[in-house]
Amino acid sequence: MCDQNYGDNLYSSPTDSDVMLVVEDDEFPAHRSILSKRSEYFKAMFSSSFIEANSDKIVLKDTNLNAFKRVLKYIYTNNVECLCDDSISIYEAFELLLCSRFYMVDSAASAIIRYIEKKGVHHSFLVLSNALAYDIDELVSHGTYLVKNHKLNNIKSKVFDQLSPLAVDYLLNHDSSATVSSIFKALVYWLQCNPSYFSTFIKWFKQLSPLAAEHFLKLCLITPESKIFEVLVHWMRDNSKFASTFCRLLEHIELHLLDKVQLDMLFEPTQLVDRKFFNNLLCQQQEQANVVQKLVERNVINGIDDLRIVHGSKFTNEKMTHLNGIVIIDLKKQFLLNCFIMNMISNVCCTISVSKDMRDWERVIDRSKYECFGPQVFYFYERAVRFFFGYFSLFRK
């Protein structure tokens, strides 16, 4: 207790200080004797063979300021409560662990690992993701154990969307108990939660059977058609043994929405499908896409399943908390429209553009200088519409 009180009094105190530690722009008066006693890093630094041995001020680079404050206080007080308490998140705990290990404060690192293991029971996916990212073997094993208690067969958990691509890859390669169907469901659900990681899905997708690949192509994923096409082409090139299924799978891609460079992926560097089949399919899709439906005094969509969100969120009941947001919606067909009916649950201003092919856009609504809240009806001149591009930002008075 005396040692703790003594260190507590000296922590960040200029009394008898013989060195100044600098992290970012903050300065910490410190004592070489205390630092050397608790940290092998500082013990080595203050040896006669290092330049810092006689330096009055030492700049510590690549160090998280908040984590260092806690670790430094632990060095002075040897009090675990200075390191971990209920106020810190799992991510912050990992920052503390990295800091402790970097400065070779082994007792602090052990205490933080115990804290993460205890708190991680309710944050298993975060534990695994961070343990893999920071290469902490003992927590990788523990995180994997915790995650497997959720079972991939019941993976549609609110926390599953917190997994990093590295963690997903690790799980898929280390859970031998999961069935192919449960893995596929887990991957699709994770992808829906993390559309920005779509490109990383390619290496997992290539392991799917033609039947699973076709099921995937039928889903209304939150991603552009071009990215789905790219994934399919990679699958084709990695699964030449299934060449007989290529044409059938290609029918699920709206080729008319792609540009020439993208379509050439089917024929370069080697040809994947018959050119005549491709041309016929493209012409057929173009003809179907040009058909415009007109519904009189009726909504063209009645729920989320009647459209495809190319960019944005399906969770439309969430209030907007960030400065701006883009939503791109595919109505799946061309409709003759003259208005949009929307319910704004935040005070926003907005602009809305429409297109028939996602190439040529025309702005039909400009409320960028007006506040919109609650039920809104936006009228415009009647025209054929398939794609909706909305830009929303919080209204500032």
N, C-alpha and C positions, 0 to 999 in steps of 0.2 A: 504493500500500500504506500509506503514511504517513497519507494522507487517511482511509483505511478504519479504521486503528487509532485515529486521533484521534477519529473519529466514534463508533467502538465504545466508547471510554472515556467519551464524553459521553452516550451513549444512556441515557435514564432516570436521569441523574445530576444531582444538585442543584448540582454544580460550575459556577459562572458562569451558572446558569439564570436567565432573566429572565421566564419565563412558565410557568404551570401549565396543562396541557391536561387536561380531565376528560371521560372517556368512560364512560358508565354510572356506576359508583361508583369507578372506578379513576382515579388521578391520575398524570400523567406530567410531571415537570419537563423543560422544553424550552428551546431557545435560538432566539430569533427569527431570528438571522442564518442558521443552518443550515436552518431551516424555509423561509425565504424563498428561499434559494438553490436548493432542489430542488423546491419546490411553488409553482406559480403561485397556488394558492388562498391559501396562507398569505402569499405576497408581497403579494397584494391586500389581505388582511385586515389586515396590519400597516402598510398605508399610512396616512397621516394622515387620510384621509377616513372611516375606519371607527372605530366606538366601541372595538372590540377592540384598536386600535392601542396604547392605553396601559393595557389591562386586565392585571392580574396573574394572573387566573384566567379561562380561557375554557372554557365547557361546549360540547362538540361533540355535537349531538343527532343522532338517527337514524343512528348509526354502529355497525357491528358491531365489538365489542371485540376479538375475536381477529384479525380482518382488520386492524384499525387498528394493533395491536401490530406485526404483520409489516411493514406499510407504513411505519410510523414508524421501525422499525429500518433499513429499506432507505434511507429518507431520510438517516439518519445515516451509514450504512456504504457505501451504493452497491453492496451485495453482493447479487446475485440469489439466492444460496442462502438469504438471510434471508427471501425471499418464498416460493419454491416448492421443496418437496422431496417425496420419495416418500410422506411421511406424510400429505399433504393430499389430500382427495377432490376430485372434479370440482366438486361443489357449493361446497366451501370455496374453490376456485380462482376460481370466479365471484364469490364474496363479496369476495375480494381484488381482483379486477378492478374491481368496482363501487367499492370504497373508493379504489383508485388513481385512477380516473377522476374521482370526486367531488372528491378533493383535488388533482387536476390534476398527478399525478406521472406524466408521460407515459412516461418510460423504464421505470417499473415496470409500467405497463399493457401496454406492448409485450412485455416479458419474460413476463408472465403469459399473454398471448394465445399466444405461442410454446409455452409449457408446456402449455396446454390443447389446442392443435393436436397436439402430440406425444402426450400421454397420451390424448387423445380417440379415438385409433385403436381402442382397446379399450372405449370408452364412447360410441359415436357417438350413441346415442339420448339420453343424458343431455346431451351437448353441444348437440344441436339443441333439446331442450326448454328448457334454461336460456338459450341464446342468444336464443330467441324471447321468453321471459319477460322478459329484461332488455334486449331490443332492441339486441343487439350484432351489427350487420349482417355484419361480416367473419366472425364465427363462425357465423352463420346459414348462409352460403354453404358454409363448411367442413363444418358439421354435416350439411347436406343431402347434400353429396358423399359423406361417410362412410356415411350411412344408405343411400344408393342403392347402395352397394357390397354391402349385404346383400340388396338386391332385394326388392321387395314380394312377388314370387312365392314367396320363401322366408322370409316374414316371421315364421313361428312360431319366433322366437328367444327365448331366456330374457330378453333385455334389452328386447324390444319392450314388455313391460308397464310399463316405466319412462317411456314417452312421456306427455307431458301432452296434454290435449285440443287445446291450441293447436298442438302439434307434429304431431299426427295430422291436423288440419285443413290445416296447411301442406303436409304431404307429399301429401295427396290432391289438392291443387290444383297441385302442382308436379312430379308424377311422371307425365309423359305416356306413359311406356313401360309402365306397369302396366296389365294387363287388368282389365276390370270384375270378373271372377270373383276375381282375386287381391286386388283392393281390398276386395271384400266379405268374403273370408276373413280378410283382415288386420283389418278392422273388427270382425268377430265375435270374433276371437281377442283383440284389444285389450279389447273390452268384457267378455269373460270374466275378463280379468286385472284390470279396473278397474270393477267393478259400481257403485261410488259415482258414476261419471261417466255413468251411464245417460242422464240427462236431456239431456246434450250430444249424444247419439247421434241425436236427432230431426232435426237439420238435415242429417245425412248420410243418414239413412234415407229421407228424402223424395225422394232422387235415385234410389232403387232402382226397378227394373222390378217389375211385379206378381209375376213368377216369383221374383225375388230376395227380394221382401218375404215371399212365402209360405214360402220356404225358411227365412228368418229366424224366422218364427212357429213353425215346427216344432221349433226348437232348444230345448233345456232350459237356458235362461239363468238365471244366478244373480240373479234379480230378481223382485219380486212381479208377479202377473198384472195388477194395476192399472197398473203402469208400462208393460208391454208393450202393453196396451190403449191407453194414452195415446199411445204412439208410433204405433200403427196409425191412430188417429183423426187425428192430425196429418198422416200420410201421405195419408189419404183426402182431407182438405181441400186438400192441395197438389197432388193428382193427380186432379182431377175427371174428366179424360179417360178414366180407368180405372174409372169408376163401375160398369161391368158386372162387375167382379171383386170389388167390395166385399163382397157376401154370402158368396162363397166364402172370402175371407180372414177374415171374421168368425167362421166356423165353427172356426177354430183358437184362438179366445179362449174361455176358460171364463167365460161371462157370469154364471153363477150365483154366482161368487165375488166379483163386484163389487157395490157399493152403488148406490142409485138416482141419486145425484149423478153418479157416474162414468158410468152407463149413459145418462144424459141428454145426454152429450156427443155421442151419435149423432144427436140430434135438435135440438140447440141450438148455435149460432143458426140453422142450417139443417139440414134432414133429409138424412141420408146414406144410409139404407137404408129399405126398406119396413117400416112398423110391423108389419104382419101377419107378415112373414117373421121379424122380430126376436122377436115374442112366441112364435111356434112354436118357434124355435131355443132360446129361453130355457127354455120348458117341457120340451122334449126333453132338454136338458142337466140340468135339475133332476131329472128322472125317472132318468136314467142315474147321476147323482151319488148318489142315495139307495140304489142297489143296493149291498149289503154282501156282500163275498166272505169265505168262511171256508175256511181251509186248515188241515187237521189235521196236526200234527207236521211242519210244513214252514215254511221261511222265506218271507216274503212278498217279500223282495228278495234277489237273489244278487250284486249288484254295483252300482256307481255309476250305471249306465245305467238301472237299474230305478226310480230315484227322481229327483226334481228338488230341487236345493238352492235354496231361495228366499232364504236369507240364510246366509252363512258361507263355508266354503271346501271345495272338492273335494279338497284335498290333506290327507287325514285322517291321513297318516303323519307329519305335522309335530308336534313337541312344542309344547305350549302354553308360550309365554314371556311373555305379557302377563297382566294381572291377571284378566281375565274375557273370556268370549266367548259369543256367542249363535249358535245354529244352528237354522234353521227348515227342515224337510224336508217335501216333498210326496211322498207315496207314490203319487200319481196316481190312486188308487182308494181306496174305503173297504174296510178289512179289519177282521174281528172279531179283536181282539188281546187278549192278557192278559200279555204281557211284551215287553221289549226286551233284546236281547243286544248288548253293546257291549264294545269293547276300549279301555281307557283307557291311553294311553301317557305320561301325566303324572299326578302325584298331584293329583287334583282333588276338589272337592265339587260337587254339581250338583242342579238341580231340573228335572223334565220335565213338560211340560203337553201335552195332546193336544186336537185339535179335528176337527170334520167339515167346517168351512167357513172357517176362519181368522178367524171372528168371535167365537165363544164358545169359550173355552179352559177346560179343567179340569186342575188339577194332579194327577198320578197318582203321581209319585215326588218325595220330598223327602229328599235326602241332603246338604242344605246344611251339616250339622254333622258329616258323616262323611267320612273319606278313602276315595276310590275309585281303585284302580289295577289294571291288568291286565284280564283277562276279567271282565265283570260281567253278571249276569242280574237285571233289574229286573222284578219281578212286580207286577201290579195287577189289579183286578177287570175281567173281560172286558167289552169295549165296542167300538163301531165307531170306527175311527180312520182319518183320512186325513193329518192334519198333525201334525207333531212339533215341539215348541218346547223346546229344551234350553238351559239357562243353566249355563255351566261357569266355575268360578273355581279358581285355584290354592289348594290346601289349605294353610292356615297352622296349624302346631301351636302 
